[in-house]
């Protein structure tokens, strides 16, 4: 087996308290400010594109006669929050299985094929005719 030797890095040189230390601190602060400015420009450009796309959607709906995509998304969001708020505040019976909850929340269950909860019950074991349990 070969032995590998790992040497640690030399300790960092202390920053002197003179002009070099001040210059290092100023340059470090400028780097962080530049990174923050780049992040702010990126966020601002995303906001501008969002506003532009909303305006294009609304203007396009004027010419096509169909509701704007923004309007449809807002209606869906409003309906979803109303349903969540209604289910949270109304005394509806809680389901006992997560599958039934998920199917009814997503709308996958229809009136004909809805998933129904099954409550467990204890079933007494039937006595075997010869006194031994089946399968033994």
C-alpha positions as CSV (number, residue, x, y, z in Angstrom):
1,X,0.0,0.0,0.0
2,X,1.4,3.4,-0.9
3,X,1.4,6.0,1.6
4,X,0.3,9.5,0.7
5,X,1.4,12.5,2.5
6,X,-0.8,15.5,2.6
7,X,0.7,18.8,3.6
8,X,-1.3,21.6,5.0
9,X,-1.3,25.0,3.4
10,X,1.0,27.6,4.8
11,X,-0.8,29.9,7.2
12,X,-2.2,33.1,5.7
13,X,-0.1,36.1,5.8
14,X,-1.4,38.6,8.3
15,X,-2.9,41.7,6.8
16,X,-0.9,44.6,7.9
17,X,-2.6,47.5,9.5
18,X,-1.2,50.1,7.0
19,X,-2.3,51.0,3.5
20,X,-2.3,47.4,2.3
21,X,-4.9,46.4,4.9
22,X,-7.1,49.3,4.1
23,X,-6.8,48.6,0.4
24,X,-7.7,45.0,0.9
25,X,-10.8,45.9,2.9
26,X,-11.9,48.5,0.3
27,X,-11.4,46.0,-2.6
28,X,-13.3,43.3,-0.7
29,X,-16.2,45.7,0.0
30,X,-16.2,46.7,-3.7
31,X,-16.5,43.1,-4.8
32,X,-19.4,42.5,-2.5
33,X,-21.1,45.7,-3.7
34,X,-20.7,44.7,-7.3
35,X,-22.2,41.2,-6.6
36,X,-25.1,42.8,-4.8
37,X,-25.6,45.3,-7.8
38,X,-25.6,42.4,-10.2
39,X,-28.3,40.6,-8.2
40,X,-30.4,43.7,-8.0
41,X,-30.1,44.2,-11.8
42,X,-31.1,40.6,-12.4
43,X,-34.1,40.9,-10.1
44,X,-35.1,44.2,-11.7
45,X,-34.9,42.7,-15.2
46,X,-37.1,39.8,-14.1
47,X,-39.7,42.3,-12.8
48,X,-39.6,44.3,-16.0
49,X,-40.2,41.2,-18.1
50,X,-43.1,40.2,-15.8
51,X,-44.8,43.5,-16.2
52,X,-44.2,43.4,-20.0
53,X,-45.7,40.0,-20.3
54,X,-48.8,40.9,-18.2
55,X,-49.3,44.0,-20.4
56,X,-48.9,42.0,-23.6
57,X,-51.4,39.4,-22.3
58,X,-54.0,42.1,-21.4
59,X,-53.6,43.9,-24.7
60,X,-53.8,40.6,-26.7
61,X,-57.0,39.8,-24.9
62,X,-58.5,43.0,-26.2
63,X,-57.9,41.9,-29.8
64,X,-58.8,38.2,-29.5
65,X,-61.9,38.6,-27.3
66,X,-60.7,35.7,-25.0
67,X,-59.8,36.3,-21.4
68,X,-56.2,37.1,-20.7
69,X,-53.9,34.4,-19.4
70,X,-53.3,36.6,-16.4
71,X,-57.0,36.7,-15.7
72,X,-57.4,33.0,-16.0
73,X,-54.5,32.3,-13.7
74,X,-55.9,34.8,-11.2
75,X,-59.3,33.1,-11.3
76,X,-57.8,29.7,-10.7
77,X,-55.7,31.0,-7.8
78,X,-58.8,32.7,-6.3
79,X,-60.9,29.5,-6.7
80,X,-58.1,27.4,-5.1
81,X,-57.7,29.7,-2.1
82,X,-61.5,29.9,-1.6
83,X,-61.6,26.1,-1.6
84,X,-58.8,25.8,0.8
85,X,-60.3,28.5,3.1
86,X,-63.7,26.9,2.9
87,X,-62.4,23.5,3.7
88,X,-60.3,24.9,6.5
89,X,-63.1,26.8,8.2
90,X,-66.1,24.6,7.5
91,X,-66.8,21.6,9.7
92,X,-66.4,18.9,7.1
93,X,-65.7,15.4,8.3
94,X,-62.1,14.5,8.2
95,X,-61.2,11.6,6.0
96,X,-59.4,8.7,7.5
97,X,-57.1,7.8,4.6
98,X,-54.6,10.1,2.8
99,X,-55.5,8.5,-0.6
100,X,-59.2,9.6,-0.4
101,X,-58.1,13.1,0.8
102,X,-55.6,13.4,-2.1
103,X,-58.1,12.2,-4.7
104,X,-60.8,14.5,-3.6
105,X,-58.5,17.5,-3.3
106,X,-57.1,17.1,-6.8
107,X,-60.4,16.4,-8.4
108,X,-59.3,13.0,-9.5
109,X,-62.3,11.4,-7.9
110,X,-65.6,12.0,-9.6
111,X,-69.1,11.4,-8.3
112,X,-69.3,8.0,-9.9
113,X,-65.8,6.8,-9.1
114,X,-65.0,8.6,-5.9
115,X,-62.5,7.1,-3.6
116,X,-64.2,6.2,-0.3
117,X,-62.7,5.8,3.1
118,X,-62.6,2.4,4.6
119,X,-62.7,2.2,8.3
120,X,-61.0,-0.8,9.8
121,X,-62.8,-3.2,12.0
122,X,-61.8,-6.2,14.0
123,X,-63.0,-9.5,12.6
124,X,-63.2,-12.4,15.0
125,X,-61.3,-15.4,13.9
126,X,-63.5,-18.3,12.9
127,X,-62.8,-21.4,14.9
128,X,-61.3,-24.2,12.8
129,X,-63.1,-27.5,12.7
130,X,-60.2,-29.6,13.8
131,X,-58.9,-27.2,16.4
132,X,-55.8,-26.1,14.5
133,X,-55.6,-22.8,12.7
134,X,-55.4,-23.0,8.9
135,X,-52.0,-23.0,7.4
136,X,-50.2,-24.6,10.4
